[in-house]
Amino acid sequence: MTTTLRLAAFAIDCPDPRALAGFYGRLLGWELAPGAGDDWVELVDPAGGAALAFQRDPGYRPPTWPSRDVPQMMHLDIRVQALAEGHERAIAAGATPLPQPPDQQGASFRVYADPDGHPFCMCACEE
């Protein structure tokens, strides 16, 4: 018997799932899945990939960057064709630029925080 596994969703803990889903919806151009509640919200990937989900965590503490006082548990890499365009879109959606690691000053990515403090990267990458 062969069982195929497929990632259904990538869940992010946060204090307000609807608000954070709104940020990522604006950033990625994704829509809310039907049946969103107050404690669990999903965004649907229009290309058919895994959903991005947001789960209420009343004790949520934002990670600190670049300090490890409150370490990040994950980060998203978002592919863009040009970093300048990705930067504009991230700022317009409500992201905050974070310091680029000193050893990565010439890298083809930039680091941001979403409104709840989760770091994510805009990466100029080939598809």
Protein Blocks (a to p, Z undefined) as FASTA:
>chain_A
ZZddddfbdcdddfblmlmmmmmmmmnopacdehiafkbccdddfkopacddddddfkbc
cdddfbfkbacfbdcddddfblklmmmmmmmnopacddddfklmmpcbdcdddfkopacd
dddddZZ
